[in-house]
């Protein structure tokens, strides 16, 4: 098995004790919950959590603006 890079997009939050397996790509503006094990690619503007990490919900641009203003 050859090692593959992990690609992390811009403005990504990765919670503590998270594990990201080789070859995974995490899209821009995504959130990885603490303790998650990411085994598959994560789309942009998504929240994932769990073991293995599963899609929880997407983040809309309006929500992003509200969080930055707070």
Helices and strands as residue ranges (DSSP letters): E 7-8, E 13-14, E 19-20, E 25-26, E 31-32, E 37-38, E 46-49, E 54-58, H 61-69
